[in-house]
Every structure is written in C-alpha cells, then in structure tokens.
C-alpha cells in the first residue's frame, strides 16, 4: 500500500506543478497585494479542493462529470470568472500598475483573497472530472474506496498548499522588483492575458 501511495503522490505532484488557472490567480493576488493575500488565496484554492473531495466521496461530483448540462453551466461560470479577473488585471495595467485607485486604504478584507481562490477552484469542473476519473485508479485497492479517495484528496490538497505556498514566498522575495511601475504594468498585462486565455480555453473545451 505504501508503494501505491508514493506512486499516486508522484502523479498528483506532477499535476500540481503544471501551471494553470490557480497559479495565475495566485500570481495576481500575491504580486498586487503581497504574500499575506497570496497565502490566503492559496488557502481558498486548497479549500476548494477539499470541497471537491467531499463532493467526490459523496458521489455528487460524479453526477456533475456525467451530466453535460451541469458540466457546461459550471464550466461557463468558471470561464466567466477567470475572464473577469483577467479584465481587472488589464484595467489596472492601463492605470500604470497603480493599485491605489482600486484598493482602499487600510488592510484589505481578510476574506476577499480567500474567496477569490475558493471560487476560482470550485468553478473549475475539470477538478470533478479529474477526481472522479483519475483518482479512483490511483487509490490503494487494499483500502475501502471512500477511504482511499479521501486520503488522495487530502494528499492533493497538501501538495497544492505546499507548492503554491512556496511559490507565493518566492514572489514575495522578489516583490521589490515587481513593484517597479514598468514591471508591474507588464506583469499585470501578462497575467491578464493568461487569465483571459485560460477562461476562453475553459469555455471552449470539450465537455469530456
């Protein structure tokens, strides 16, 4: 069983480090607001994975994965949210990378970056397909199916937390560079294009 868990961890690790919408959202928050907001966003994303995990163990994610209508609705909502975040980043870049016009004085609401991460992850129907399609093949057969699935979901959430959390801290170390107006403007535009691109890709992806 231990060997099977290690093999599953390797597969999950590879899937975790592949750049995707979650990393783009984390980049946007961490560079714009700092590592505190970046880590809160990571916490929201990790919570989203746990939500999907609960739905998977309960069998509800399988219903979403099997229903073309439900999948399409969640897919379009997720795509719209990514495009919305991308447009926000692009508009900020048009203002020269200055966030003072959009960020109120004082500390930002603690729940906002967490909610951003949560919504972006929960509205990603690919997670439902991944959890119901791939995870069962990785679960140790010696364990009851729901126990094995829950174990892998927790493992995936932990790997995501470590990977994206470490990524945020790397960005924090280089924040002085990213705070230069020209660099911030360029990064906002790149992030905007990436988020909008992911949104369009999600919207136009096949249901399966």
Secondary structure in CASP SS format (residue, H / E / C, confidence):
PFRMAT SS
TARGET T0000
AUTHOR 0000-0000-0000
METHOD secondary structure of the structure
MODEL  1
X C 1.00
X H 1.00
X H 1.00
X H 1.00
X H 1.00
X H 1.00
X H 1.00
X H 1.00
X H 1.00
X H 1.00
X H 1.00
X H 1.00
X H 1.00
X H 1.00
X H 1.00
X H 1.00
X H 1.00
X C 1.00
X C 1.00
X C 1.00
X H 1.00
X H 1.00
X H 1.00
X H 1.00
X H 1.00
X H 1.00
X H 1.00
X H 1.00
X H 1.00
X H 1.00
X H 1.00
X H 1.00
X H 1.00
X C 1.00
X H 1.00
X H 1.00
X H 1.00
X H 1.00
X H 1.00
X H 1.00
X H 1.00
X H 1.00
X H 1.00
X H 1.00
X H 1.00
X H 1.00
X H 1.00
X H 1.00
X H 1.00
X H 1.00
X H 1.00
X H 1.00
X H 1.00
X H 1.00
X H 1.00
X H 1.00
X H 1.00
X H 1.00
X C 1.00
X H 1.00
X H 1.00
X H 1.00
X H 1.00
X H 1.00
X H 1.00
X H 1.00
X C 1.00
X H 1.00
X H 1.00
X H 1.00
X H 1.00
X H 1.00
X H 1.00
X H 1.00
X H 1.00
X H 1.00
X H 1.00
X H 1.00
X H 1.00
X H 1.00
X H 1.00
X H 1.00
X H 1.00
X H 1.00
X H 1.00
X H 1.00
X H 1.00
X H 1.00
X H 1.00
X H 1.00
X H 1.00
X H 1.00
X H 1.00
X H 1.00
X C 1.00
X C 1.00
X C 1.00
X C 1.00
X H 1.00
X H 1.00
X H 1.00
X C 1.00
X C 1.00
X C 1.00
X C 1.00
X C 1.00
X C 1.00
X C 1.00
X C 1.00
X H 1.00
X H 1.00
X H 1.00
X H 1.00
X H 1.00
X H 1.00
X H 1.00
X H 1.00
X H 1.00
X H 1.00
X H 1.00
X H 1.00
X H 1.00
X C 1.00
X C 1.00
X H 1.00
X H 1.00
X H 1.00
X H 1.00
X H 1.00
X H 1.00
X H 1.00
X H 1.00
X H 1.00
X C 1.00
X H 1.00
X H 1.00
X H 1.00
X H 1.00
X C 1.00
X C 1.00
X C 1.00
X C 1.00
X C 1.00
X C 1.00
X H 1.00
X H 1.00
X H 1.00
X H 1.00
X H 1.00
X H 1.00
X H 1.00
X H 1.00
X H 1.00
X H 1.00
X H 1.00
X H 1.00
X H 1.00
X H 1.00
X H 1.00
X H 1.00
X H 1.00
X H 1.00
X H 1.00
X H 1.00
X H 1.00
X H 1.00
X H 1.00
X H 1.00
X H 1.00
X H 1.00
X H 1.00
X H 1.00
X H 1.00
X C 1.00
X H 1.00
X H 1.00
X H 1.00
X H 1.00
X C 1.00
X C 1.00
X H 1.00
X H 1.00
X H 1.00
X H 1.00
X H 1.00
X H 1.00
X H 1.00
X H 1.00
X H 1.00
X H 1.00
X H 1.00
X H 1.00
X H 1.00
X H 1.00
X H 1.00
X H 1.00
X H 1.00
X H 1.00
X H 1.00
X H 1.00
X H 1.00
X H 1.00
X H 1.00
X H 1.00
X C 1.00
X C 1.00
X C 1.00
X C 1.00
END
